[in-house]
């Protein structure tokens, strides 16, 4: 069945510009390229992109380590903001001209993107559309994983990389849930984490596990949100309290590590790993709904403040990738789209 397309605002080109990859590797593989403009199918909307959030998953995809799910655009980019300019058959909730943020499985590094209607939502109140581009992916990631680990008020929570996009949001969200928060970051970024509300801040270049155990009187933590991967697996298990929960969402420092099953058994600990990108449309739509209902009011109330931003034009995405890879950035990198 062919999708029915409502008339679009303004003149619509058959082609657009996007960042494409000329093979996998470094940022030299990224190109500013003219490509066909996508058309929304049933249940989808097209968004004229205003800004794009940059995530470490984008770097992994560029390097060939994180391919998109089957049938998804092979363009980079997991989140964006913009204006709906075309609507596919069967979409009732959105209208032409709506300002939205979108959670994507790929395709955001472009002037237009097509997305399932359930994966778009209005931005938080009083947040400009460019800043909003960097909110949805981190909010959806943190909310869904802390729901999965059932973090409760009064528990102690550890997030690695507290000064990044995920960490900046996770510190504040866990505090809003009533948890005590510990985080690791580089020495230069520890004050940033304290200002966000972290109770325990540790320079990851030091013996972070020993310092964490000292700070918690050898009790450790109840829940860990880990972006590091293999390098921290054994230390993370050592950091858990009995019945503790570790959720791995990244692999910045490797994908394979040795697991001490005896240590895991003695603590009755749980290890889980999740990928937001690989979830079904239905699952992602429900997470977006939960973010809208639960997180946006926290932002409006000032319980969660926006991360610091560094903005670049979309055509300079390679520079943004280099900065993110260097580890020098604090907060979120945003690409603006002309």
C-alpha positions, 0 to 999 in steps of 0.5 A: 500500500502506498503511503499518503503524504499530506502537502508540505510547508514550503518547497521540498527538494528531491535531494538533501545534504547529509554526512555520509561515510566513504568506508569505515575508519577515522573522521577523514571518511566523513563526507558532506554529500547530496543524497535523496530526500527520504519520504515517510511511509505508513506510521512515519513522519518526516522531520526537517532537521534543526539540530542533531545530538552527537553520541559515542555510538556515532563514533563506533558506527563510523569505525565499523563497530556498531552497524544500524539494525536491518532496514534502517538508514546507514547515515549516522545519528541517533537523535535530532530536533526539528519540524515535521514537514510530511506525514505518512498514512495512519499518523494522527497525533502529529501535525505539519509544523509541529516542533519535535525531538526524535529518537532514531535508530540512524539517519540524523546527520541529514537535513531531513529524517524519517522516523516512526511517529511514536518516536517523536515528542514535543521538546521540554517546555522552555527549552530551545529546539537546538538544545533539545536535540541533545536530550532525548537519547540520553534521557531515554537511555538513562530512564530505561536502564534505571527502570531495568535495574529498579534503582530506588530512593535511598540506594547508592548509584554509580555512573562512570563518565559523569561529565559526559552527556549520559553522566551529566543526565544520570547524576541529576536523574538519580538524585531526583529519584532519591539516590546517593550518587557516585561518579568517576571522571577526569580530575579536571571535570570533578567540580562539574560533577559536584555541581550536578549533585554527585555526592562522591566524585572520583578521578578515574585515573586513580584507584577508583575502586579503593576510593569508592569503597572507602567513601561508602565504608566498604559497602559499595553501591547498589546500581552501576551504569557503565559506559566503559565495558570490558576494562571495568567488569571485574572492578564493577562487580567488586564495587557492588553490594549484595544483590547489586545490579550492573547494567552495561550500556557501552564498550569504550574500553573493550568488549571481552573480559574474564568474569569471576562467577564465584564473586558474582554468586557470593554477591547474588549480583545481576549483570545486564547489558542493553542497547536502546538502538536495537529495541523495537519501534514499540519499545522505543515509542513507550520509552519516549512516552515515559520520558515525556511524562516523567523526565520533561516535568523534572526539567521544567521544575529545574530538577534536571538542568541541561548539560553544557553544550558545544555547537558545530554546523552539521557539515563540521561533524568530523570536528565534533567527532574528534573532540568527543573522541579526545575526552576533552568535552564536558556535556553535549556536542550539538550539530546545527543544520542550516 
